[in-house]
Amino acid sequence: MPVKIDVDAAGEETLLRVEGDVDLYSSPELRKAVLKAVPKAVSAVGVDLAGVTYMDSSGVATLVEGLRSAKEHGKVFVLVAPSTSVMKVLELARLDSVFEVRPA
């Protein structure tokens, strides 16, 4: 399933809604969207992962890069409503405590 990314930049937080699989083939698209959104965001970037059905290590690396970029730009980086499969990957990588995670 290809990845779909919608960006909502209205308000203080820029929200990226991600649907589908985030893997080696689609993570560059997510990376581009995240790194483009961070400098333009007013105060925060949220990545809504409720619709993500699968995420591999390249997707996790993309999120880590987004977090790093947000910190460099003085912005907050939040994962919003990660799906069960995404939370399992974050927990296995012990990144569930590194990211700010919030419900929808």
MOPAC internal coordinates of N, CA, C and O (Angstrom, degrees):
PM7 1SCF
backbone

  N    0.0000 0     0.00 0     0.00 0    0    0    0
  C    1.4644 1     0.00 0     0.00 0    1    0    0
  C    1.5232 1   108.57 1     0.00 0    2    1    0
  O    1.2310 1   119.97 1   -58.00 1    3    2    1
  N    1.3247 1   117.67 1   122.00 1    3    2    1
  C    1.4723 1   119.90 1  -179.94 1    5    3    2
  C    1.5268 1   111.04 1   -67.27 1    6    5    3
  O    1.2310 1   121.48 1   -22.20 1    7    6    5
  N    1.3107 1   114.76 1   157.80 1    7    6    5
  C    1.4600 1   119.82 1  -179.64 1    9    7    6
  C    1.5302 1   109.55 1   -84.68 1   10    9    7
  O    1.2310 1   121.54 1   -35.49 1   11   10    9
  N    1.3230 1   114.65 1   144.51 1   11   10    9
  C    1.4637 1   121.73 1   175.54 1   13   11   10
  C    1.5249 1   106.67 1  -124.71 1   14   13   11
  O    1.2310 1   120.59 1   -48.40 1   15   14   13
  N    1.3354 1   116.47 1   131.60 1   15   14   13
  C    1.4614 1   121.06 1  -178.60 1   17   15   14
  C    1.5214 1   109.11 1  -128.34 1   18   17   15
  O    1.2310 1   120.47 1   -59.00 1   19   18   17
  N    1.3185 1   116.70 1   121.00 1   19   18   17
  C    1.4662 1   122.61 1   174.44 1   21   19   18
  C    1.5134 1   107.96 1  -111.30 1   22   21   19
  O    1.2310 1   120.67 1   -44.76 1   23   22   21
  N    1.3367 1   116.32 1   135.24 1   23   22   21
  C    1.4599 1   121.41 1  -179.03 1   25   23   22
  C    1.5187 1   109.48 1  -112.66 1   26   25   23
  O    1.2310 1   120.64 1   -52.52 1   27   26   25
  N    1.3323 1   116.39 1   127.48 1   27   26   25
  C    1.4577 1   122.92 1   176.13 1   29   27   26
  C    1.5229 1   107.39 1  -118.68 1   30   29   27
  O    1.2310 1   120.97 1   -73.01 1   31   30   29
  N    1.3304 1   115.76 1   106.99 1   31   30   29
  C    1.4677 1   120.45 1  -175.71 1   33   31   30
  C    1.5223 1   112.61 1  -103.95 1   34   33   31
  O    1.2310 1   119.70 1  -160.70 1   35   34   33
  N    1.3215 1   118.18 1    19.30 1   35   34   33
  C    1.4611 1   121.39 1   179.54 1   37   35   34
  C    1.5275 1   109.43 1   -84.01 1   38   37   35
  O    1.2310 1   120.24 1   -58.00 1   39   38   37
  N    1.3126 1   117.14 1   122.00 1   39   38   37
  C    1.4571 1   120.47 1   177.46 1   41   39   38
  C    1.5138 1   113.01 1   104.20 1   42   41   39
  O    1.2310 1   121.09 1    12.05 1   43   42   41
  N    1.3245 1   115.52 1  -167.95 1   43   42   41
  C    1.4603 1   122.53 1  -177.19 1   45   43   42
  C    1.5224 1   112.69 1   -69.65 1   46   45   43
  O    1.2310 1   120.95 1   147.02 1   47   46   45
  N    1.3514 1   115.79 1   -32.98 1   47   46   45
  C    1.4618 1   120.14 1  -176.21 1   49   47   46
  C    1.5242 1   110.41 1  -110.79 1   50   49   47
  O    1.2310 1   120.92 1   -50.37 1   51   50   49
  N    1.3144 1   115.84 1   129.63 1   51   50   49
  C    1.4531 1   121.03 1   171.13 1   53   51   50
  C    1.5184 1   106.82 1   -85.20 1   54   53   51
  O    1.2310 1   120.41 1   -53.63 1   55   54   53
  N    1.3347 1   116.81 1   126.37 1   55   54   53
  C    1.4591 1   121.24 1  -177.16 1   57   55   54
  C    1.5230 1   109.99 1  -113.70 1   58   57   55
  O    1.2310 1   121.15 1   -53.73 1   59   58   57
  N    1.3136 1   115.40 1   126.27 1   59   58   57
  C    1.4554 1   121.95 1   174.43 1   61   59   58
  C    1.5165 1   107.67 1  -105.19 1   62   61   59
  O    1.2310 1   120.28 1   -62.83 1   63   62   61
  N    1.3341 1   117.06 1   117.17 1   63   62   61
  C    1.4617 1   121.63 1   177.13 1   65   63   62
  C    1.5169 1   107.82 1   -96.28 1   66   65   63
  O    1.2310 1   120.87 1   -59.62 1   67   66   65
  N    1.3228 1   115.95 1   120.38 1   67   66   65
  C    1.4582 1   121.60 1  -175.02 1   69   67   66
  C    1.5226 1   109.03 1  -113.59 1   70   69   67
  O    1.2310 1   120.90 1   -46.92 1   71   70   69
  N    1.3376 1   115.89 1   133.08 1   71   70   69
  C    1.4590 1   121.62 1   177.93 1   73   71   70
  C    1.5160 1   109.38 1  -132.40 1   74   73   71
  O    1.2310 1   120.69 1   -36.15 1   75   74   73
  N    1.3206 1   116.29 1   143.85 1   75   74   73
  C    1.4526 1   121.25 1   176.29 1   77   75   74
  C    1.5121 1   112.46 1   104.79 1   78   77   75
  O    1.2310 1   121.10 1    23.82 1   79   78   77
  N    1.3220 1   115.50 1  -156.18 1   79   78   77
  C    1.4624 1   122.31 1  -178.83 1   81   79   78
  C    1.5220 1   110.74 1   -95.36 1   82   81   79
  O    1.2310 1   120.49 1   -47.26 1   83   82   81
  N    1.3128 1   116.67 1   132.74 1   83   82   81
  C    1.4645 1   121.47 1   174.23 1   85   83   82
  C    1.5273 1   106.16 1  -110.73 1   86   85   83
  O    1.2310 1   121.64 1   -76.65 1   87   86   85
  N    1.3241 1   114.47 1   103.35 1   87   86   85
  C    1.4550 1   120.53 1  -176.45 1   89   87   86
  C    1.5252 1   110.30 1  -136.54 1   90   89   87
  O    1.2310 1   120.87 1    11.85 1   91   90   89
  N    1.3097 1   115.94 1  -168.15 1   91   90   89
  C    1.4614 1   121.55 1  -177.28 1   93   91   90
  C    1.5237 1   112.41 1   -53.95 1   94   93   91
  O    1.2310 1   120.24 1   146.17 1   95   94   93
  N    1.3238 1   117.15 1   -33.83 1   95   94   93
  C    1.4579 1   121.34 1  -175.92 1   97   95   94
  C    1.5261 1   113.11 1   -84.49 1   98   97   95
  O    1.2310 1   120.40 1   147.59 1   99   98   97
  N    1.3399 1   116.83 1   -32.41 1   99   98   97
  C    1.4653 1   119.61 1  -176.35 1  101   99   98
  C    1.5255 1   113.89 1  -101.64 1  102  101   99
  O    1.2310 1   119.88 1   163.25 1  103  102  101
  N    1.3336 1   117.83 1   -16.75 1  103  102  101
  C    1.4693 1   119.22 1  -177.73 1  105  103  102
  C    1.5329 1   113.32 1   -61.35 1  106  105  103
  O    1.2310 1   118.41 1   147.98 1  107  106  105
  N    1.3463 1   120.64 1   -32.02 1  107  106  105
  C    1.4688 1   118.12 1   176.27 1  109  107  106
  C    1.5318 1   113.10 1   -60.43 1  110  109  107
  O    1.2310 1   120.47 1   147.43 1  111  110  109
  N    1.3350 1   116.71 1   -32.57 1  111  110  109
  C    1.4625 1   120.41 1   177.72 1  113  111  110
  C    1.5322 1   110.61 1   -67.86 1  114  113  111
  O    1.2310 1   120.74 1   137.89 1  115  114  113
  N    1.3340 1   116.19 1   -42.11 1  115  114  113
  C    1.4655 1   120.55 1   177.19 1  117  115  114
  C    1.5191 1   110.13 1   -66.14 1  118  117  115
  O    1.2310 1   120.36 1   137.85 1  119  118  117
  N    1.3168 1   116.91 1   -42.15 1  119  118  117
  C    1.4702 1   121.69 1   179.21 1  121  119  118
  C    1.5244 1   110.00 1   -57.28 1  122  121  119
  O    1.2310 1   120.54 1   132.52 1  123  122  121
  N    1.3218 1   116.57 1   -47.48 1  123  122  121
  C    1.4630 1   121.46 1  -179.66 1  125  123  122
  C    1.5344 1   110.88 1   -60.74 1  126  125  123
  O    1.2310 1   120.58 1   136.09 1  127  126  125
  N    1.3264 1   116.51 1   -43.91 1  127  126  125
  C    1.4664 1   120.58 1  -179.79 1  129  127  126
  C    1.5263 1   111.71 1   -65.10 1  130  129  127
  O    1.2310 1   120.24 1   136.91 1  131  130  129
  N    1.3309 1   117.14 1   -43.09 1  131  130  129
  C    1.4706 1   121.34 1  -178.87 1  133  131  130
  C    1.5246 1   110.33 1   -66.04 1  134  133  131
  O    1.2310 1   120.53 1   131.10 1  135  134  133
  N    1.3317 1   116.59 1   -48.90 1  135  134  133
  C    1.4703 1   119.92 1  -177.04 1  137  135  134
  C    1.5176 1   112.58 1   -68.31 1  138  137  135
  O    1.2310 1   120.14 1   157.33 1  139  138  137
  N    1.3177 1   117.35 1   -22.67 1  139  138  137
  C    1.4683 1   121.35 1   174.42 1  141  139  138
  C    1.5407 1   110.40 1   -78.56 1  142  141  139
  O    1.2310 1   120.76 1   143.66 1  143  142  141
  N    1.3312 1   116.16 1   -36.34 1  143  142  141
  C    1.4673 1   120.70 1  -176.70 1  145  143  142
  C    1.5207 1   113.20 1   -74.50 1  146  145  143
  O    1.2310 1   120.00 1   144.55 1  147  146  145
  N    1.3240 1   117.61 1   -35.45 1  147  146  145
  C    1.4700 1   121.04 1  -173.44 1  149  147  146
  C    1.5273 1   112.81 1   -56.99 1  150  149  147
  O    1.2310 1   118.44 1   125.17 1  151  150  149
  N    1.3257 1   120.57 1   -54.83 1  151  150  149
  C    1.4648 1   118.83 1  -177.48 1  153  151  150
  C    1.5288 1   113.95 1   -66.52 1  154  153  151
  O    1.2310 1   120.52 1   154.87 1  155  154  153
  N    1.3302 1   116.62 1   -25.13 1  155  154  153
  C    1.4664 1   120.67 1  -178.67 1  157  155  154
  C    1.5227 1   113.01 1   -84.33 1  158  157  155
  O    1.2310 1   120.02 1   160.88 1  159  158  157
  N    1.3291 1   117.56 1   -19.12 1  159  158  157
  C    1.4627 1   121.47 1  -176.89 1  161  159  158
  C    1.5220 1   110.68 1   -65.61 1  162  161  159
  O    1.2310 1   120.77 1   -34.16 1  163  162  161
  N    1.3211 1   116.14 1   145.84 1  163  162  161
  C    1.4584 1   120.86 1   178.53 1  165  163  162
  C    1.5239 1   110.17 1   -68.80 1  166  165  163
  O    1.2310 1   120.48 1   124.98 1  167  166  165
  N    1.3325 1   116.68 1   -55.02 1  167  166  165
  C    1.4674 1   118.67 1  -178.09 1  169  167  166
  C    1.5260 1   114.07 1  -139.09 1  170  169  167
  O    1.2310 1   120.01 1   159.51 1  171  170  169
  N    1.3328 1   117.58 1   -20.49 1  171  170  169
  C    1.4643 1   119.08 1  -175.01 1  173  171  170
  C    1.5240 1   111.19 1  -152.33 1  174  173  171
  O    1.2310 1   122.04 1   -24.98 1  175  174  173
  N    1.3244 1   113.71 1   155.02 1  175  174  173
  C    1.4608 1   121.55 1   172.83 1  177  175  174
  C    1.5205 1   107.30 1  -123.96 1  178  177  175
  O    1.2310 1   121.05 1   -54.63 1  179  178  177
  N    1.3205 1   115.60 1   125.37 1  179  178  177
  C    1.4577 1   121.05 1   175.81 1  181  179  178
  C    1.5174 1   108.86 1  -111.47 1  182  181  179
  O    1.2310 1   120.85 1   -41.80 1  183  182  181
  N    1.3141 1   115.99 1   138.20 1  183  182  181
  C    1.4582 1   121.00 1   176.52 1  185  183  182
  C    1.5260 1   107.08 1  -116.41 1  186  185  183
  O    1.2310 1   121.08 1   -72.50 1  187  186  185
  N    1.3289 1   115.53 1   107.50 1  187  186  185
  C    1.4621 1   122.22 1  -179.00 1  189  187  186
  C    1.5214 1   108.26 1   -81.35 1  190  189  187
  O    1.2310 1   120.60 1   -67.48 1  191  190  189
  N    1.3235 1   116.46 1   112.52 1  191  190  189
  C    1.4585 1   122.37 1  -175.41 1  193  191  190
  C    1.5225 1   112.70 1  -109.17 1  194  193  191
  O    1.2310 1   120.03 1  -162.95 1  195  194  193
  N    1.3204 1   117.54 1    17.05 1  195  194  193
  C    1.4657 1   121.07 1  -178.43 1  197  195  194
  C    1.5240 1   111.44 1   -62.24 1  198  197  195
  O    1.2310 1   120.14 1   147.84 1  199  198  197
  N    1.3288 1   117.34 1   -32.16 1  199  198  197
  C    1.4533 1   120.94 1  -177.20 1  201  199  198
  C    1.5128 1   114.82 1   -94.29 1  202  201  199
  O    1.2310 1   120.16 1  -170.33 1  203  202  201
  N    1.3272 1   117.29 1     9.67 1  203  202  201
  C    1.4662 1   120.30 1  -179.76 1  205  203  202
  C    1.5265 1   108.83 1   -86.49 1  206  205  203
  O    1.2310 1   121.10 1   -59.04 1  207  206  205
  N    1.3285 1   115.49 1   120.96 1  207  206  205
  C    1.4554 1   121.02 1  -176.91 1  209  207  206
  C    1.5162 1   112.82 1   -89.93 1  210  209  207
  O    1.2310 1   120.31 1   156.29 1  211  210  209
  N    1.3358 1   117.01 1   -23.71 1  211  210  209
  C    1.4657 1   121.44 1  -177.87 1  213  211  210
  C    1.5246 1   108.57 1  -154.47 1  214  213  211
  O    1.2310 1   120.61 1   -40.50 1  215  214  213
  N    1.3279 1   116.44 1   139.50 1  215  214  213
  C    1.4581 1   120.79 1   174.89 1  217  215  214
  C    1.5215 1   108.60 1  -142.14 1  218  217  215
  O    1.2310 1   120.95 1   -49.08 1  219  218  217
  N    1.3391 1   115.80 1   130.92 1  219  218  217
  C    1.4616 1   119.74 1   176.83 1  221  219  218
  C    1.5261 1   109.80 1  -105.39 1  222  221  219
  O    1.2310 1   120.78 1     8.04 1  223  222  221
  N    1.3207 1   116.11 1  -171.96 1  223  222  221
  C    1.4660 1   120.64 1  -175.55 1  225  223  222
  C    1.5223 1   112.66 1   -63.07 1  226  225  223
  O    1.2310 1   119.60 1   151.29 1  227  226  225
  N    1.3206 1   118.36 1   -28.71 1  227  226  225
  C    1.4667 1   119.29 1   178.06 1  229  227  226
  C    1.5297 1   110.69 1   -68.37 1  230  229  227
  O    1.2310 1   120.52 1   146.29 1  231  230  229
  N    1.3224 1   116.61 1   -33.71 1  231  230  229
  C    1.4675 1   120.26 1   175.56 1  233  231  230
  C    1.5158 1   111.55 1   -68.19 1  234  233  231
  O    1.2310 1   120.88 1   138.91 1  235  234  233
  N    1.3279 1   115.91 1   -41.09 1  235  234  233
  C    1.4649 1   120.51 1   177.30 1  237  235  234
  C    1.5255 1   109.61 1   -62.90 1  238  237  235
  O    1.2310 1   120.30 1   137.04 1  239  238  237
  N    1.3314 1   117.02 1   -42.96 1  239  238  237
  C    1.4663 1   120.82 1   178.86 1  241  239  238
  C    1.5246 1   110.78 1   -61.13 1  242  241  239
  O    1.2310 1   120.42 1   143.45 1  243  242  241
  N    1.3237 1   116.81 1   -36.55 1  243  242  241
  C    1.4651 1   121.24 1   177.63 1  245  243  242
  C    1.5249 1   110.55 1   -63.53 1  246  245  243
  O    1.2310 1   120.41 1   137.18 1  247  246  245
  N    1.3279 1   116.83 1   -42.82 1  247  246  245
  C    1.4699 1   120.17 1   178.47 1  249  247  246
  C    1.5241 1   111.09 1   -65.36 1  250  249  247
  O    1.2310 1   120.00 1   140.14 1  251  250  249
  N    1.3200 1   117.60 1   -39.86 1  251  250  249
  C    1.4679 1   121.21 1   177.82 1  253  251  250
  C    1.5246 1   109.88 1   -62.93 1  254  253  251
  O    1.2310 1   120.51 1   138.37 1  255  254  253
  N    1.3253 1   116.64 1   -41.63 1  255  254  253
  C    1.4628 1   120.28 1   177.85 1  257  255  254
  C    1.5296 1   110.92 1   -64.07 1  258  257  255
  O    1.2310 1   120.22 1   141.70 1  259  258  257
  N    1.3199 1   117.19 1   -38.30 1  259  258  257
  C    1.4633 1   120.96 1   176.42 1  261  259  258
  C    1.5126 1   111.82 1   -63.45 1  262  261  259
  O    1.2310 1   120.35 1   137.80 1  263  262  261
  N    1.3316 1   116.94 1   -42.20 1  263  262  261
  C    1.4622 1   121.67 1   177.62 1  265  263  262
  C    1.5251 1   110.43 1   -61.65 1  266  265  263
  O    1.2310 1   120.56 1   134.78 1  267  266  265
  N    1.3076 1   116.54 1   -45.22 1  267  266  265
  C    1.4686 1   121.61 1   179.50 1  269  267  266
  C    1.5367 1   110.56 1   -61.75 1  270  269  267
  O    1.2310 1   120.48 1   135.46 1  271  270  269
  N    1.3240 1   116.70 1   -44.54 1  271  270  269
  C    1.4612 1   120.94 1   179.78 1  273  271  270
  C    1.5340 1   111.03 1   -63.80 1  274  273  271
  O    1.2310 1   121.00 1   138.21 1  275  274  273
  N    1.3359 1   115.69 1   -41.79 1  275  274  273
  C    1.4688 1   119.34 1   178.97 1  277  275  274
  C    1.5196 1   111.06 1   -61.15 1  278  277  275
  O    1.2310 1   120.47 1   136.82 1  279  278  277
  N    1.3272 1   116.70 1   -43.18 1  279  278  277
  C    1.4705 1   119.82 1   178.72 1  281  279  278
  C    1.5245 1   110.75 1   -62.64 1  282  281  279
  O    1.2310 1   120.38 1   139.33 1  283  282  281
  N    1.3260 1   116.88 1   -40.67 1  283  282  281
  C    1.4691 1   120.55 1   178.86 1  285  283  282
  C    1.5257 1   111.74 1   -63.47 1  286  285  283
  O    1.2310 1   120.39 1   149.35 1  287  286  285
  N    1.3301 1   116.87 1   -30.65 1  287  286  285
  C    1.4684 1   121.75 1  -179.58 1  289  287  286
  C    1.5274 1   112.74 1   -95.20 1  290  289  287
  O    1.2310 1   120.21 1  -176.30 1  291  290  289
  N    1.3247 1   117.20 1     3.70 1  291  290  289
  C    1.4643 1   120.40 1   178.95 1  293  291  290
  C    1.5189 1   113.45 1    71.03 1  294  293  291
  O    1.2310 1   120.83 1  -149.20 1  295  294  293
  N    1.3306 1   116.02 1    30.80 1  295  294  293
  C    1.4694 1   120.99 1  -179.10 1  297  295  294
  C    1.5204 1   109.37 1  -114.03 1  298  297  295
  O    1.2310 1   121.25 1   -19.65 1  299  298  297
  N    1.3147 1   115.21 1   160.35 1  299  298  297
  C    1.4570 1   122.66 1   175.99 1  301  299  298
  C    1.5303 1   107.40 1   -90.59 1  302  301  299
  O    1.2310 1   120.33 1   -39.70 1  303  302  301
  N    1.3331 1   116.97 1   140.30 1  303  302  301
  C    1.4603 1   122.45 1   178.76 1  305  303  302
  C    1.5182 1   108.02 1  -122.02 1  306  305  303
  O    1.2310 1   120.30 1   -59.11 1  307  306  305
  N    1.3334 1   117.03 1   120.89 1  307  306  305
  C    1.4573 1   122.22 1  -172.25 1  309  307  306
  C    1.5267 1   110.11 1  -127.64 1  310  309  307
  O    1.2310 1   120.81 1   -42.23 1  311  310  309
  N    1.3200 1   116.05 1   137.77 1  311  310  309
  C    1.4591 1   121.06 1   170.71 1  313  311  310
  C    1.5197 1   107.22 1   -96.50 1  314  313  311
  O    1.2310 1   120.61 1   -54.35 1  315  314  313
  N    1.3157 1   116.43 1   125.65 1  315  314  313
  C    1.4577 1   121.97 1  -174.87 1  317  315  314
  C    1.5334 1   109.76 1  -106.37 1  318  317  315
  O    1.2310 1   120.81 1   -55.89 1  319  318  317
  N    1.3053 1   116.06 1   124.11 1  319  318  317
  C    1.4675 1   123.72 1   173.23 1  321  319  318
  C    1.5193 1   114.41 1    45.77 1  322  321  319
  O    1.2310 1   119.69 1  -125.59 1  323  322  321
  N    1.3335 1   118.20 1    54.41 1  323  322  321
  C    1.4645 1   118.57 1   178.68 1  325  323  322
  C    1.5273 1   111.41 1   -58.99 1  326  325  323
  O    1.2310 1   120.69 1   -40.96 1  327  326  325
  N    1.3163 1   116.29 1   139.04 1  327  326  325
  C    1.4641 1   120.38 1   177.16 1  329  327  326
  C    1.5249 1   109.23 1   -63.22 1  330  329  327
  O    1.2310 1   120.89 1   -14.22 1  331  330  329
  N    1.3092 1   115.91 1   165.78 1  331  330  329
  C    1.4658 1   121.23 1  -179.79 1  333  331  330
  C    1.5219 1   111.12 1   -57.64 1  334  333  331
  O    1.2310 1   120.52 1   137.57 1  335  334  333
  N    1.3397 1   116.61 1   -42.43 1  335  334  333
  C    1.4718 1   119.41 1  -178.69 1  337  335  334
  C    1.5292 1   111.57 1   -65.78 1  338  337  335
  O    1.2310 1   120.16 1   142.91 1  339  338  337
  N    1.3249 1   117.31 1   -37.09 1  339  338  337
  C    1.4707 1   120.28 1   178.26 1  341  339  338
  C    1.5264 1   109.98 1   -68.97 1  342  341  339
  O    1.2310 1   119.91 1   137.75 1  343  342  341
  N    1.3239 1   117.78 1   -42.25 1  343  342  341
  C    1.4666 1   120.17 1   178.96 1  345  343  342
  C    1.5236 1   111.18 1   -61.44 1  346  345  343
  O    1.2310 1   119.99 1   142.50 1  347  346  345
  N    1.3214 1   117.63 1   -37.50 1  347  346  345
  C    1.4628 1   120.40 1   178.31 1  349  347  346
  C    1.5261 1   110.80 1   -61.76 1  350  349  347
  O    1.2310 1   120.73 1   137.37 1  351  350  349
  N    1.3242 1   116.21 1   -42.63 1  351  350  349
  C    1.4703 1   120.33 1   178.74 1  353  351  350
  C    1.5249 1   110.29 1   -64.82 1  354  353  351
  O    1.2310 1   120.06 1   135.71 1  355  354  353
  N    1.3273 1   117.49 1   -44.29 1  355  354  353
  C    1.4644 1   121.05 1   179.57 1  357  355  354
  C    1.5294 1   111.09 1   -63.42 1  358  357  355
  O    1.2310 1   120.53 1   140.29 1  359  358  357
  N    1.3271 1   116.60 1   -39.71 1  359  358  357
  C    1.4614 1   120.47 1   178.84 1  361  359  358
  C    1.5254 1   111.24 1   -67.23 1  362  361  359
  O    1.2310 1   120.18 1   137.83 1  363  362  361
  N    1.3343 1   117.26 1   -42.17 1  363  362  361
  C    1.4653 1   120.80 1   178.26 1  365  363  362
  C    1.5210 1   111.61 1   -60.90 1  366  365  363
  O    1.2310 1   120.88 1   142.82 1  367  366  365
  N    1.3262 1   115.93 1   -37.18 1  367  366  365
  C    1.4637 1   121.28 1   179.56 1  369  367  366
  C    1.5306 1   111.45 1   -84.90 1  370  369  367
  O    1.2310 1   120.78 1   179.59 1  371  370  369
  N    1.3223 1   116.11 1    -0.41 1  371  370  369
  C    1.4694 1   123.13 1  -177.58 1  373  371  370
  C    1.5270 1   112.71 1    57.63 1  374  373  371
  O    1.2310 1   121.49 1  -144.11 1  375  374  373
  N    1.3234 1   114.75 1    35.89 1  375  374  373
  C    1.4649 1   120.72 1   179.22 1  377  375  374
  C    1.5259 1   111.76 1  -103.44 1  378  377  375
  O    1.2310 1   120.07 1   176.69 1  379  378  377
  N    1.3223 1   117.46 1    -3.31 1  379  378  377
  C    1.4638 1   120.19 1  -179.84 1  381  379  378
  C    1.5261 1   111.68 1   -63.45 1  382  381  379
  O    1.2310 1   120.31 1   156.62 1  383  382  381
  N    1.3261 1   117.01 1   -23.38 1  383  382  381
  C    1.4682 1   119.49 1   177.56 1  385  383  382
  C    1.5327 1   111.95 1   -95.53 1  386  385  383
  O    1.2310 1   120.18 1   169.81 1  387  386  385
  N    1.3248 1   117.27 1   -10.19 1  387  386  385
  C    1.4634 1   121.03 1   178.65 1  389  387  386
  C    1.5262 1   110.58 1   -82.32 1  390  389  387
  O    1.2310 1   121.23 1   139.26 1  391  390  389
  N    1.3326 1   115.25 1   -40.74 1  391  390  389
  C    1.4639 1   120.89 1  -179.66 1  393  391  390
  C    1.5205 1   111.09 1   -86.72 1  394  393  391
  O    1.2310 1   120.92 1   -31.69 1  395  394  393
  N    1.3181 1   115.85 1   148.31 1  395  394  393
  C    1.4525 1   120.40 1   167.43 1  397  395  394
  C    1.5279 1   105.96 1   -80.39 1  398  397  395
  O    1.2310 1   120.84 1   -58.97 1  399  398  397
  N    1.3225 1   116.00 1   121.03 1  399  398  397
  C    1.4639 1   121.57 1  -178.43 1  401  399  398
  C    1.5103 1   107.98 1  -118.00 1  402  401  399
  O    1.2310 1   120.63 1   -47.67 1  403  402  401
  N    1.3469 1   116.40 1   132.33 1  403  402  401
  C    1.4659 1   118.78 1   178.47 1  405  403  402
  C    1.5239 1   109.74 1  -137.43 1  406  405  403
  O    1.2310 1   120.88 1   -24.97 1  407  406  405
  N    1.3260 1   115.93 1   155.03 1  407  406  405
  C    1.4638 1   119.83 1   177.76 1  409  407  406
  C    1.5337 1   110.49 1   -70.05 1  410  409  407
  O    1.2310 1   121.09 1   -10.69 1  411  410  409
  N    1.3092 1   115.52 1   169.31 1  411  410  409
  C    1.4836 1   121.02 1  -178.28 1  413  411  410
  C    1.5134 1   111.63 1   -59.49 1  414  413  411
  O    1.2310 1   120.10 1   180.00 1  415  414  413

